């Protein structure tokens, strides 16, 4: 049997040690990083505010952050059961230490997630089960649990399902925006700023300024009253 030169044995031993050392250090760096990623998706904090049924404020790293409950939509404050939904959320969560499981953030910069109460139950699901929220199909289309909870609340006519034809909040918001736009139109086609003496047409960013209190149906009336056309909207 041919002898292996001592120099080759030494090089092999050094290579093996370097491989083991580098592997163990790679694991040391990867594990904390992996844990950090998981931890960043969940945080625990005290609920310090309730804006409405599906929006709360939770303390995170020393400051309050807005959290929008994922997969559900509560009645708006102007709708039937809107205040009841807000009160339910407040009774269940205000002052409590909750766990927030982050799903995403919305266009307003709010965290969107599931809120787990101290008893281990989901505030999101509790609201639907009690009949104070809809399953928001648009943002949680495959959530079978929310689907079943809504069906159950509907069947027993709990909460908002006591109404014969409750209006989903997303439809109500769309109708409310239409009513507001119509109200602006009938209040006066042109708005005159009593300070700058400029007048604006609907759609102009200055149309609803605090000093735009003069209203006119016709452009000629506006000019006759001493107002000049806005250079932004060119009425």
LUMSEDO-89132 format. One line per 3 residues: number of its first residue (from 1); for each residue z, x, y of N, C-alpha, C, O, CB. Coordinates in steps of 0.2 Angstrom, whole numbers. Atoms other than C-alpha are relative to their C-alpha. Glycine has a CB too. Layout:
// residues N
NUM) Z X Y Z X Y Z X Y Z X Y Z X Y ~ ...
// end
This chain:
// residues 235
1) 0 4 -6 0 0 0 0 4 6 4 9 7 6 -5 0 ~ 1 -4 -6 -5 7 17 6 -1 5 7 -7 6 -7 -2 3 ~ -5 1 -5 9 10 29 -3 -2 7 -8 1 9 4 7 1
4) 1 2 -7 9 2 46 3 5 5 9 6 4 2 -7 2 ~ -3 -5 -4 11 15 60 6 -3 4 5 -9 6 -6 2 5 ~ -6 3 -4 28 13 69 -2 -2 7 1 -7 9 5 6 1
7) 2 2 -7 19 12 86 -3 -7 0 -1 -11 4 -5 5 3 ~ 2 7 1 10 -4 80 6 -5 -1 5 -11 2 -5 -1 -5 ~ -6 4 1 26 -11 74 4 -2 6 6 -7 7 5 3 -6
10) -3 1 -6 34 -8 90 -3 -5 5 0 -9 8 1 7 3 ~ 4 4 -4 20 -16 100 1 -8 -2 1 -12 2 -7 2 0 ~ -1 7 3 21 -32 88 7 -3 2 7 -9 4 -1 0 -7
13) -7 2 -2 40 -33 91 0 -2 7 3 -7 9 5 5 -2 ~ 0 1 -7 38 -32 110 -4 -6 2 -1 -11 6 -3 6 4 ~ 4 6 -1 24 -45 110 4 -6 -2 3 -12 1 -7 1 -4
16) -3 6 3 34 -57 99 6 -2 5 7 -8 6 3 1 -7 ~ -5 1 -5 49 -55 111 -2 -3 6 1 -8 9 4 6 1 ~ 3 2 -6 39 -58 126 -2 -8 0 -1 -12 4 -6 4 3
19) 3 7 2 31 -74 118 6 -5 0 6 -10 3 -4 0 -6 ~ -6 4 0 48 -81 114 4 -1 7 6 -7 8 5 3 -5 ~ -3 0 -6 55 -77 131 -3 -5 5 0 -9 8 1 7 3
22) 4 4 -5 41 -85 141 0 -7 -2 0 -12 2 -7 3 0 ~ 0 7 2 41 -101 130 7 -3 1 7 -9 4 -1 0 -8 ~ -7 3 -1 60 -104 132 0 -1 8 3 -6 10 5 5 -2
25) 0 2 -7 58 -102 151 -5 -5 2 -3 -9 7 -2 7 4 ~ 5 5 -2 43 -113 152 3 -7 -2 3 -12 2 -6 0 -4 ~ -4 6 1 54 -126 143 5 -2 5 6 -8 7 3 0 -7
28) -5 1 -5 68 -123 155 -3 -3 7 0 -8 10 3 6 2 ~ 3 3 -6 56 -127 170 -3 -7 -1 -3 -11 3 -5 5 2 ~ 3 7 1 47 -142 162 5 -5 -1 4 -11 2 -4 1 -6
31) -4 5 2 62 -151 156 3 -3 7 3 -10 8 6 2 -4 ~ -3 3 -7 71 -153 174 -6 -4 4 -4 -9 7 3 5 4 ~ 5 4 -4 54 -158 181 -2 -6 -3 -2 -11 1 -7 5 0
34) 1 6 3 51 -171 168 5 -5 2 4 -11 3 -1 1 -7 ~ -5 4 -1 68 -178 171 0 -3 7 1 -8 9 7 3 -1 ~ 1 2 -7 65 -178 190 -5 -5 1 -4 -10 5 -2 6 4
37) 5 5 -1 49 -188 188 3 -7 -2 2 -12 1 -6 2 -4 ~ -3 6 2 58 -201 178 5 -3 5 5 -9 6 3 0 -7 ~ -5 2 -5 73 -202 190 -3 -3 6 0 -7 9 5 6 1
40) 3 2 -7 62 -204 205 -3 -7 -1 -4 -11 4 -6 4 2 ~ 3 7 1 55 -221 197 6 -5 0 5 -11 0 -3 0 -6 ~ -6 5 0 73 -228 197 5 3 4 7 9 4 3 -1 -7
43) -6 -2 -4 88 -227 209 5 -6 0 3 -12 -1 -2 2 7 ~ -5 5 -1 104 -236 211 3 1 7 4 6 10 6 2 -6 ~ -3 1 -7 112 -242 227 3 -7 1 2 -11 -3 -6 2 5
46) -4 6 -2 122 -255 236 -5 -5 4 -9 -2 8 6 1 4 ~ 4 5 -4 113 -271 242 3 -1 7 9 -4 7 -2 -6 -4 ~ -4 1 -7 117 -272 261 -4 -5 4 -2 -6 10 0 7 3
49) 4 5 -4 104 -285 267 -4 -4 -5 -7 -2 -10 -4 3 5 ~ 5 5 3 94 -300 261 -4 -3 5 -2 -7 9 4 -5 -4 ~ 4 3 -5 79 -304 271 -3 -7 -2 -3 -11 3 -6 5 1
52) 2 6 3 73 -318 260 1 0 -7 4 4 -10 -8 -2 2 ~ -1 1 7 72 -324 242 -2 7 -4 1 9 -8 -3 -5 -2 ~ 2 -5 4 62 -309 236 0 7 4 -3 12 1 -7 -1 -2
55) 0 -7 -4 66 -295 249 7 1 2 11 -2 5 -4 0 7 ~ -7 -2 -2 82 -286 250 0 8 3 -5 11 2 5 0 -7 ~ -1 -7 -3 89 -269 258 5 3 -5 10 0 -6 2 0 7
58) -5 -3 5 97 -257 246 1 7 3 -4 11 5 -3 1 -7 ~ -1 -7 -2 105 -240 250 -3 5 -4 -2 4 -11 8 1 1 ~ 3 -5 4 96 -225 245 0 7 4 -3 7 9 -8 -2 -2
61) -1 -7 -3 100 -207 249 3 -1 7 0 2 12 -6 4 0 ~ -3 1 -7 111 -213 264 -3 -4 5 -1 -5 10 0 7 3 ~ 3 5 -4 99 -226 271 -2 -6 -3 -3 -6 -9 -6 4 4
64) 2 7 3 94 -244 268 -7 0 0 -11 2 5 3 -6 4 ~ 7 0 1 77 -246 261 -2 -7 -2 2 -11 -6 -3 5 -5 ~ 2 7 2 67 -263 259 -3 1 -7 -6 5 -9 -5 -2 5
67) 2 1 7 64 -268 241 -3 -7 -1 1 -12 0 6 1 -5 ~ 3 7 2 52 -282 237 -1 -1 -7 -3 3 -11 -8 0 3 ~ 0 1 8 54 -290 220 -6 -1 -3 -11 -5 0 5 -6 -1
70) 6 0 3 40 -287 209 -2 -6 -4 3 -8 -8 -1 7 -4 ~ 2 6 5 30 -301 200 2 -7 2 0 -11 -2 2 2 -6 ~ -3 6 -1 38 -315 209 -2 -2 8 -3 3 12 7 -1 -1
73) 1 2 -7 35 -325 226 5 -6 1 4 -11 -2 -7 -1 1 ~ -5 6 -2 49 -336 233 -3 -4 6 -7 -2 9 7 3 2 ~ 2 5 -6 46 -351 245 2 4 7 7 7 7 3 -7 0
76) -1 -3 -7 44 -345 263 6 -4 3 8 -10 1 -6 -1 4 ~ -6 3 -3 59 -349 275 -2 -7 3 2 -11 3 2 4 5 ~ 2 7 -2 49 -364 282 -2 -5 -5 -3 -11 -3 -6 1 5
79) 1 4 6 46 -371 265 6 -3 -3 11 0 -2 -4 4 -5 ~ -6 2 4 57 -382 255 2 5 -5 -2 8 -8 -2 -7 -4 ~ -3 -4 4 69 -372 245 -1 7 2 2 12 -2 -3 -1 -7
82) 0 -7 -2 65 -356 255 7 2 2 9 8 0 -4 0 7 ~ -7 -3 -2 83 -355 262 4 0 -7 9 4 -7 3 -5 5 ~ -4 0 7 90 -360 244 -2 6 -4 3 9 -7 -2 -6 -4
85) 2 -6 3 80 -345 237 4 6 3 6 10 -1 -7 1 0 ~ -3 -6 -3 87 -333 250 8 -1 -2 11 5 -3 -1 -1 8 ~ -7 1 1 105 -340 247 1 2 -7 6 5 -9 2 -7 1
88) -1 -2 7 103 -338 228 0 8 -1 4 11 -4 -6 -3 -4 ~ 0 -7 1 98 -320 230 6 4 3 8 9 1 -7 3 4 ~ -6 -3 -3 112 -316 242 6 -1 -4 10 4 -5 1 -4 7
91) -6 1 4 125 -324 230 0 4 -6 5 7 -8 0 -7 -2 ~ 1 -4 6 118 -314 215 0 7 2 3 11 -3 -7 -2 -3 ~ 1 -7 -1 115 -297 224 4 3 6 5 9 5 -7 1 0
94) -3 -3 -6 123 -295 241 7 4 -2 11 1 -5 1 -5 5 ~ -6 -4 1 136 -281 241 1 3 -7 6 6 -9 6 -5 1 ~ 0 -2 6 132 -277 223 -3 7 -1 -8 9 3 -3 -5 -5
97) 3 -6 2 128 -260 215 -6 -2 -5 -4 -4 -10 5 5 -2 ~ 6 2 4 110 -263 208 -4 6 -2 -4 12 1 -4 -5 3 ~ 5 -5 2 97 -253 199 -7 -2 2 -9 -8 0 1 2 -8
100) 6 2 -2 80 -253 206 -5 4 -4 -6 10 -3 -1 1 8 ~ 6 -3 4 65 -249 194 -6 -1 4 -9 -6 5 0 -4 -7 ~ 6 0 -5 51 -244 206 -7 -1 -4 -8 2 -9 0 6 4
103) 6 1 2 34 -251 202 -6 3 4 -10 7 2 -2 -7 -1 ~ 5 -3 -5 24 -246 218 3 -1 7 9 -3 7 -7 -4 -1 ~ -2 2 -7 25 -248 237 -6 -4 2 -12 -3 0 1 7 4
106) 5 4 -2 16 -261 246 -3 2 7 -1 8 9 2 -7 1 ~ 3 -2 -6 5 -260 262 5 0 6 3 3 11 -6 -5 2 ~ -5 -1 -5 21 -262 273 5 5 -1 9 6 3 4 -7 0
109) -5 -6 2 29 -247 265 6 -2 -4 10 2 -5 2 3 7 ~ -6 2 4 42 -257 255 -1 2 -7 -7 2 -10 1 -8 1 ~ 0 -1 7 47 -252 238 -1 -7 -4 2 -12 -2 6 3 -2
112) 1 6 4 41 -265 225 2 2 -7 0 7 -10 -8 -2 0 ~ -3 -1 7 51 -266 209 4 -5 -3 5 -11 0 4 6 1 ~ -5 4 4 63 -274 197 7 2 2 9 8 1 -2 -1 -7
115) -7 -1 -2 81 -276 202 4 -2 -5 4 -8 -7 2 -3 7 ~ -5 2 6 94 -275 188 7 -1 3 9 4 6 -1 6 -5 ~ -7 2 -2 111 -283 192 5 4 -4 3 6 -9 1 -8 0
118) -6 -3 4 128 -276 187 1 -3 -7 3 1 -12 6 -1 4 ~ -1 3 6 128 -288 172 -6 2 -5 -6 0 -11 0 -7 0 ~ 6 -2 4 111 -280 166 -6 -5 0 -11 -3 -3 2 1 -7
121) 5 5 0 101 -295 170 -5 1 6 -3 5 11 2 -7 1 ~ 5 -1 -5 85 -295 181 0 -5 5 0 -11 4 -7 0 -3 ~ 0 5 -5 86 -303 198 -7 -3 1 -7 -9 2 2 4 7
124) 7 2 0 67 -305 198 0 -6 -5 -2 -12 -3 -5 5 -2 ~ 1 5 5 68 -315 182 5 -6 1 4 -12 -1 2 3 -7 ~ -5 6 -2 84 -325 187 -3 -5 5 -1 -11 4 7 4 2
127) 3 5 -5 75 -332 202 -5 -4 -3 -5 -10 -1 -3 4 6 ~ 5 4 3 61 -338 192 3 -5 -5 1 -11 -5 -6 4 -4 ~ -3 4 5 72 -345 178 4 -6 4 4 -11 1 5 4 -4
130) -4 5 -3 83 -354 191 -5 -5 4 -3 -10 7 4 3 5 ~ 5 4 -3 67 -362 199 0 2 8 -2 -3 11 2 -7 -1 ~ 0 -1 -7 68 -353 216 -6 6 1 -6 9 6 7 3 2
133) 6 -5 -1 52 -342 213 -5 -2 -5 -4 -4 -10 2 7 -1 ~ 6 1 5 35 -343 206 -1 7 -3 0 12 -1 -7 -2 5 ~ 3 -6 3 28 -330 194 -7 1 4 -11 -3 5 -2 -2 -8
136) 5 -2 -4 16 -321 205 -6 3 -4 -6 9 -5 2 6 6 ~ 5 -2 5 1 -320 194 -5 6 2 -7 10 -1 -4 -6 -2 ~ 5 -4 -3 -10 -310 206 3 8 -1 -1 12 -2 0 -1 7
139) -3 -6 0 2 -295 205 4 2 -7 5 8 -8 5 2 5 ~ -2 -1 7 9 -297 187 -3 -4 -5 0 -9 -8 8 -1 0 ~ 4 4 4 -5 -305 177 2 0 -7 1 -5 -11 -7 1 1
142) -1 -1 7 1 -299 160 8 -1 -2 10 0 -7 -2 6 -2 ~ -7 1 1 20 -303 162 1 -7 -4 2 -12 -1 4 1 7 ~ -1 6 4 23 -315 148 7 -3 1 8 -9 0 -1 1 -8
145) -7 2 -1 42 -316 151 0 -5 7 3 -10 6 4 6 1 ~ 0 4 -6 39 -322 169 -4 -7 -1 -2 -12 2 -3 4 6 ~ 4 6 1 26 -334 163 4 -6 -4 4 -11 -2 -6 1 -4
148) -4 5 4 38 -342 150 6 -3 4 7 -8 4 3 4 -6 ~ -5 3 -4 52 -343 163 -2 -5 5 2 -10 6 3 6 3 ~ 2 5 -4 42 -352 175 -2 -7 -3 0 -12 -1 -7 3 4
151) 1 6 4 36 -364 162 6 -4 -2 6 -10 -2 -4 2 -7 ~ -6 3 2 54 -367 157 3 -4 6 6 -9 5 5 5 -3 ~ -3 3 -6 60 -370 175 -4 -6 2 -1 -11 4 0 5 6
154) 4 6 -2 45 -382 178 2 -6 -5 2 -12 -3 -7 2 -1 ~ -1 6 5 49 -392 162 6 -3 1 7 -9 1 0 3 -7 ~ -6 3 -2 67 -395 167 1 -2 7 6 -4 9 6 5 -2
157) 0 2 -7 62 -398 185 6 3 4 9 0 8 1 -8 1 ~ -5 -4 -4 74 -384 191 -2 2 7 -8 4 7 3 5 -4 ~ 1 -3 -6 75 -379 209 -6 -3 3 -6 -9 4 -2 7 0
160) 6 3 -3 58 -381 218 -4 -4 -4 -8 -8 -1 -4 6 3 ~ 4 4 4 51 -389 203 2 -7 0 -1 -12 -3 0 2 -7 ~ -2 7 -1 60 -405 208 -5 -4 4 -5 -10 4 7 0 3
163) 6 3 -4 46 -408 220 -6 -2 -5 -7 2 -9 -2 5 6 ~ 6 2 4 31 -417 213 -6 5 0 -9 7 -5 -3 -7 2 ~ 6 -5 -2 18 -405 221 3 6 4 1 6 10 -6 -4 3
166) -2 -6 -4 27 -389 227 -6 5 1 -10 6 -3 5 4 -4 ~ 6 -4 -2 15 -378 237 2 7 -1 7 10 1 -2 -1 7 ~ -1 -7 1 14 -360 231 0 4 7 -4 2 11 -5 4 -5
169) -1 -3 -6 20 -348 245 -7 3 3 -8 4 9 5 5 0 ~ 6 -3 -2 3 -339 245 -5 -5 3 -9 -3 8 -3 4 -6 ~ 4 5 -3 -6 -355 249 3 -2 6 -1 -4 11 -1 -6 -5
172) -4 2 -7 7 -360 262 -1 5 5 -3 3 11 7 -1 -2 ~ 1 -5 -5 5 -344 271 -7 0 3 -9 0 9 1 7 -3 ~ 7 1 -2 -14 -346 271 -1 -6 5 -4 -5 10 -5 0 -6
175) 0 6 -4 -12 -364 278 3 1 7 1 -1 12 3 -5 -4 ~ -4 -1 -6 1 -358 291 -4 4 5 -4 3 11 6 3 -2 ~ 4 -5 -5 -11 -344 298 -6 -5 3 -7 -4 8 -3 5 -4
178) 6 4 -2 -25 -357 299 3 -5 6 0 -6 11 -3 -5 -5 ~ -3 4 -5 -13 -369 309 1 3 6 0 1 12 6 -3 -3 ~ -1 -4 -6 -8 -355 321 -6 1 3 -6 1 10 4 6 -2
181) 6 -1 -3 -26 -351 324 -3 -6 4 -5 -5 9 -5 3 -5 ~ 2 7 -3 -30 -369 327 4 -1 7 1 -4 12 0 -5 -5 ~ -5 1 -6 -15 -370 339 -2 4 6 -2 1 12 7 1 -2
184) 2 -4 -5 -21 -356 349 -7 -2 3 -8 -2 9 -1 8 -2 ~ 7 2 -3 -39 -363 351 1 -6 4 -2 -6 10 -4 -2 -6 ~ 0 6 -4 -33 -380 357 5 1 6 4 -3 11 3 -5 -4
187) -4 -1 -6 -20 -372 369 -4 2 6 -1 2 12 5 5 -1 ~ 4 -3 -5 -34 -366 380 -5 5 -2 -3 10 -5 4 2 6 ~ 5 -5 3 -51 -357 377 1 6 3 1 11 0 -6 -3 1
190) -1 -6 -3 -48 -344 390 8 1 2 11 -4 5 -4 1 6 ~ -7 -1 -2 -31 -336 394 0 5 6 -3 10 6 5 3 -6 ~ 0 -4 -5 -28 -329 411 7 3 1 12 0 1 -1 -4 7
193) -6 -4 -1 -15 -315 415 2 -1 7 -2 1 12 -1 7 -2 ~ -2 2 -7 -6 -321 430 2 6 4 3 6 11 6 -5 0 ~ -2 -6 -4 -1 -303 435 -6 4 1 -8 6 7 5 4 -4
196) 6 -4 -1 -17 -293 432 -6 -4 2 -11 -1 5 -2 3 -7 ~ 5 4 -2 -28 -308 436 -7 1 -4 -12 0 -2 -2 1 8 ~ 5 -1 5 -39 -304 421 0 -6 -5 6 -9 -6 0 7 -4
199) 0 5 5 -44 -317 409 -4 2 -7 -8 6 -7 -4 -7 2 ~ 2 -2 6 -47 -316 390 -2 -6 -5 0 -11 -4 5 4 -4 ~ 2 5 5 -56 -325 376 4 1 -7 6 6 -8 -8 0 -1
202) -3 0 7 -49 -329 358 -3 6 -4 -9 7 -4 -1 -6 -4 ~ 2 -6 4 -49 -313 347 1 6 4 1 11 1 -8 -1 -1 ~ -2 -6 -4 -45 -301 362 7 2 -2 11 -3 -3 -1 -2 7
205) -7 -2 1 -30 -291 359 5 -1 5 11 -1 4 0 8 -2 ~ -5 2 -5 -23 -296 375 0 -8 1 3 -10 6 -3 3 7 ~ 0 8 0 -26 -315 372 7 -3 1 8 -8 4 -4 -3 -5
208) -7 3 0 -8 -318 369 5 4 3 11 4 1 2 -2 -7 ~ -5 -4 -4 1 -306 381 5 -5 3 3 -11 4 -4 4 5 ~ -5 4 -2 17 -312 388 -2 -3 7 1 -9 9 6 4 1
211) 2 3 -7 9 -315 406 -7 -4 0 -9 -6 5 -1 6 5 ~ 7 4 1 -7 -324 399 2 -7 0 1 -10 -6 -4 2 -6 ~ -3 7 0 1 -341 404 -5 -5 3 -4 -11 2 6 0 3
214) 4 4 -3 -14 -348 413 -6 -2 -5 -9 3 -8 -3 3 6 ~ 5 2 5 -27 -358 402 -5 -4 3 -4 -8 7 3 -4 -6 ~ 6 4 -2 -44 -364 405 -5 -2 -5 -6 2 -10 -4 5 6
217) 5 3 5 -57 -374 396 -7 3 1 -11 4 -4 -1 -7 0 ~ 6 -2 -2 -72 -367 405 0 7 3 5 8 7 -4 -5 4 ~ 0 -7 -3 -77 -349 410 0 -1 8 3 3 12 -6 4 -2
220) 1 1 -7 -82 -356 427 6 -2 4 7 1 10 -6 -5 2 ~ -7 2 -2 -65 -363 430 4 6 1 8 6 6 3 -6 -4 ~ -4 -6 0 -57 -347 426 -2 5 6 2 7 10 -1 4 -6
223) 3 -4 -6 -68 -337 439 2 -3 6 4 0 11 -7 1 -1 ~ -1 4 -6 -66 -351 452 8 1 2 9 1 8 -2 -7 -1 ~ -7 0 -1 -47 -349 450 2 7 2 8 9 4 4 -2 -6
226) -2 -7 -2 -48 -330 455 1 5 -5 3 10 -4 5 0 4 ~ -1 -5 5 -48 -322 438 -6 4 -2 -12 1 -1 2 -4 -7 ~ 5 -5 1 -59 -307 433 -1 1 -8 4 0 -11 1 7 3
229) 1 -1 8 -67 -305 415 4 7 -2 3 12 1 -7 0 -1 ~ -3 -6 3 -57 -293 404 -6 5 -3 -11 2 -5 4 -2 -7 ~ 5 -5 2 -67 -277 400 0 2 -7 -5 5 -10 1 6 4
232) 0 -2 7 -62 -276 382 -4 -6 -4 -8 -4 -8 8 0 -2 ~ 4 5 4 -68 -293 376 -6 -3 3 -10 -7 0 5 -6 -1 ~ 6 2 -4 -81 -297 390 -1 -8 -1 -6 -10 -4 -6 4 -2
235) 1 7 1 -78 -316 390 -5 -3 4 -6 -9 4 7 -3 2
// end
